[in-house]
Amino acid sequence: MLSQARELKSKLDKAQKELGNTIIEVDSGKGAVRVTVNGQQKILSIKMSPEVIDPDNAKRLEDLVLKAVSEAIAKSQKVAANQLKGLTGGFKIPGLT
């Protein structure tokens, strides 16, 4: 049983490292805002085209950024859940799945 736990931990560590190297890019506003995250839900970058930066319409930019970040995090969580699901046998382990 202990060796199985060690093996699972090793596999989970490897999966976490792979998720850290998995890159997910999402854009909103037809490419006006692009958010890049990794498989661990860490935001790596946010890029905005100059055309979308309008001091008279900050609300539009806020909405585009929020939409892109939310979608990127959701996709990242889905990728992580799918990868970890195979390792945990479908069991829900707090902090992992």
Beta strands, then each sheet from edge to edge (+ up, - down):
strand 1: 23-28
strand 2: 33-38
strand 3: 43-48
sheet 1: 1+ 2- 3+
end
